[in-house]
Structures are given as C-alpha cells and as structure tokens.
Amino acid sequence: MSLLHTYVLPRLRPNLEVFAQISRPRHRIASQLNFHTSTPLLRILPEMAEDQPTGLKANKGIELLTWGTPNGWKASIILEELKAAYNKDYTWQGINISKNTQKEPWFTKLGPNGRIPVIVDHDQGGFPVQEGLAILTYLTRHYDPEHKFSFTDPLDVSRAEQWMAWQHGGLGPMQGQANHFNRLAKERIPYGMQRYTGETERLAGILDTHLATNDYLVGNKYSIADIASFGWVHALRFSGVDLDSFPNLKKWWESIVARPAVQAGLAIPSKSGFGNDAFLEKMKDDKEFAEKEHQVAEQIKAAKEQYGYKYSSP
Ligand SMILES: N[C@@H](CCC(=O)N[C@@H](CS)C(=O)NCC(=O)O)C(=O)O
C-alpha cells in the first residue's frame, strides 16, 4: 500500500469530483497534506503555491483557468491547436476543483457557474467566457482567421453548433452522472448505474453511427465540433463503456488523440491517468487497480441485468 492509498486519499473529501483525484499528479497530491513538510516536499513548494491561485496572473492574451477533465480539455486542446496553427500563445492556471477554487468569489466573478473551464481574454478588456461551447466558438471567432478549426458556411456553422449543443445537453451530463453513480455515489444505486452508463452507451452509439460515413463530425474536417466531444470519448473506458464496441468512434478517437496539439492539451494542467490509453495500461500494470476496476465493471453489469437493460441506439 502506498502513501497515497493509506494516507492521502482517505483524507480527501469523499465527494470529490473523481477526475480531480485520478488526474492529480503525485506531487500535487502532496499539497493536500498538512503534516510537517519533509525535504523532498520542500523542493516542490513553489509549485504547490501555484496550485491555489487567488486571481488572474496574466495581463495580455488569453488566460485559461482549468483542470484536467473532459470539459477542461475542450479549452486546452483548442488553445494548443491555435498555438500550433498560428503561434498564438496563452497562459493557464490549474484550478484544483477538489479544493473548490472554482467556487471562490474571484473565480465566480469570471465564471458565475463556478465550474471549469473559464477563459479570460485580456486583449478584450479582460472579457471572461465560461462553458465549453462558448469558449470554443469565442476562440475560433477571434483567433482562427483561416477557419482551420471552424466554419464559414452558415449550414456547417449550424451543424457544428448542433453537435456541440448535443455534447452539452447529452454526452457530458450523462457520462458525468455515469461516473458519479458508478464511482462516487455514497450508496450503490443500481438503477442510476445502469441508467447513466446505458445513456452514455446510447450516445456513444449516436457518434459511432454518424462516423460510419464521416471522418469527422462536420464537413469531414477536424473542428471544434470534434473537440467538444473528444474529451468525453477519451474517458469512455473509465466511465464503464467499451470503446471497442464502437469501431467508427474508436477510429475517430485514435486519429484525434494522435495529434500533437491534442496531446499537449491533455497535459494541461498535468497528464491525466483516466484517458482510454492510460486506463488500459494501468489495467495491465497495476493489479490492485485492475481488481477494483473489474469490481466496478461487474457491478455495472449486474445493475444492467437487474433492470433488463438492452443497448439501443438509432
Ligand atoms: N457545461 C460546462 C460543464 C463544466 C463542468 O461541469 N466542469 C466540471 C469539471 S468537468 C467542474 O468544474 N466541476 C467542479 C464542480 O462541480 O464544482 C462546460 O462544458 O464547460
């Protein structure tokens, strides 16, 4: 048993956003400790101090306030794509959602919903934008002059908006609830587990069907429509959905995850352990993790059987 399991994790608030736990690198977990700081920990103090932002730190360009989650990745990926395509640099700060930094007044003044991601455009008088769809469209409207990741044809603009709205109203909330009921809920509620895992599967099926005849969601071009859903698809295995059952979706995911800018975006604020690739690796390498994950999968399976769940997606 590591220090992480015996000492740190039990001390974390029990109802933390699950992504906050699994995506936090070891040295950041150390910042949860309030016992006497040992020498190795002292070496990382400056970084730990940065873990608790108390306000904005840039005065020009885009500043991103985020954490390593499927919603956070939407913003970091488009910013990395814009950086690769146009040399547009940006500043970021890690908002540790397990410490509720996103509920602090300086943050909610910028993002009233108290959730990440939020961007602030210092070149537009400190204009703040919350919500993934709004961030993706804001950034491309202002900083994608060649429409490398966005569209000019009004019908394609509408198509992209439709997929992004679908992600906001469907995939994100349903998969988020699947994670909650499968992993975080204080009680095991089989109805909730099978309902939300089932909905996530249904929605994965919608993407899979669309991608059977399209390489990307809109106009056969990688765009903000894809970026909006990518982060959630990247975490499907972790949510109890087998990506291998959706071959077109898997192919789409593989082509996007291979992009250097996507890899860079996934590493903001730090590399996560719950993407489909890292998840499979950890299942191979970490026996204890694999055992726990098998238990979760068995519970989901039993919940589906209990309520006669049948996969169906038009
Ligand atoms: N619809 C929002 C959702 C944002 C959201 O739910 N963010 C989560 C992280 S994935 C969060 O900040 N959770 C912390 C909290 O609920 O306080 C978007 O797409 O940006």
The ligand as an ORCA input file, in Angstrom:
! r2SCAN-3c Opt
* xyz 0 1
  N     -21.153     22.689    -19.323
  C     -19.865     23.005    -18.760
  C     -19.550     21.998    -17.684
  C     -18.404     22.400    -16.806
  C     -18.159     21.373    -15.700
  O     -19.072     20.630    -15.318
  N     -16.936     21.340    -15.183
  C     -16.600     20.418    -14.096
  C     -15.330     19.669    -14.418
  S     -15.557     18.524    -15.762
  C     -16.344     21.200    -12.820
  O     -15.860     22.302    -12.849
  N     -16.663     20.590    -11.675
  C     -16.433     21.182    -10.385
  C     -17.694     21.494     -9.642
  O     -18.739     20.932     -9.975
  O     -17.627     22.288     -8.712
  C     -18.805     23.017    -19.873
  O     -18.951     22.293    -20.850
  O     -17.837     23.787    -19.767
*
